[in-house]
Amino acid sequence: MKAVNDGKMAATVAQQPKLIGELGIQFAEKVANGENVEANIPADLMLVVKE
């Protein structure tokens, strides 16, 4: 993020660990209840640009 704010990079992407954790809990509950879930569950990334 420093490189983006310093103008050395135009943009980058950030993972969202809170969202990843929330999705993990949601899908763990589904599995525990016997539901089928996808093998890969995407979590949206966040575009980071100069403030």
C-alpha positions as CSV (number, residue, x, y, z in Angstrom):
1,M,0.0,0.0,0.0
2,K,2.9,2.3,0.7
3,A,4.2,1.8,-2.9
4,V,0.7,2.7,-4.2
5,N,0.5,5.8,-2.0
6,D,4.0,6.8,-3.0
7,G,3.1,6.5,-6.7
8,K,5.5,3.6,-7.4
9,M,2.6,1.3,-8.2
10,A,-0.7,2.3,-9.9
11,A,-2.7,-0.2,-7.9
12,T,-2.6,-3.6,-6.1
13,V,-5.2,-6.0,-4.6
14,A,-5.8,-6.8,-1.0
15,Q,-7.2,-10.0,0.4
16,Q,-10.0,-9.7,2.9
17,P,-9.2,-12.0,5.9
18,K,-12.4,-11.1,7.7
19,L,-14.5,-12.1,4.7
20,I,-12.4,-15.3,4.3
21,G,-13.1,-16.2,7.9
22,E,-16.8,-15.4,7.6
23,L,-17.1,-17.6,4.5
24,G,-15.2,-20.4,6.2
25,I,-17.6,-20.4,9.1
26,Q,-20.7,-20.3,6.9
27,F,-19.5,-23.2,4.7
28,A,-18.2,-25.2,7.7
29,E,-21.7,-25.0,9.2
30,K,-23.2,-26.2,5.9
31,V,-20.7,-29.2,5.8
32,A,-21.5,-30.0,9.5
33,N,-25.2,-30.0,8.5
34,G,-24.5,-32.5,5.7
35,E,-24.9,-30.1,2.9
36,N,-22.7,-30.3,-0.2
37,V,-20.5,-27.3,-0.9
38,E,-18.2,-26.3,-3.8
39,A,-14.6,-27.4,-3.5
40,N,-13.4,-23.8,-4.2
41,I,-15.2,-20.8,-2.8
42,P,-13.9,-17.5,-4.0
43,A,-13.6,-14.5,-1.7
44,D,-13.6,-11.1,-3.5
45,L,-10.4,-9.1,-3.5
46,M,-10.3,-5.4,-2.9
47,L,-8.6,-3.1,-5.4
48,V,-6.3,-0.7,-3.6
49,V,-5.5,2.6,-5.4
50,K,-3.9,5.9,-4.3
51,E,-5.8,7.6,-1.5
